[in-house]
């Protein structure tokens, strides 16, 4: 049993997978945060532009 536990503790084959999952989750979270910010600002800009064009057309 001691040999099995020593071998199991030294095995790092799955560690790289966990690292990649954490990295990808971080990238996805940053992407979602950026898209939320861009969407809000783009909507505000489009609304302001539409109002300006509408006011000048009258």
CORQUI-V969673 format. One record per pair of residues at least 12 apart in sequence whose ideal C-beta (glycine too) atoms are under 10 Angstrom apart, sorted by sequence separation. I is the first residue (numbers start at 0). GAP is how many residues later the second one is. If there is no record, write none. Layout:
I;GAP
I;GAP
//
This chain:
none
//
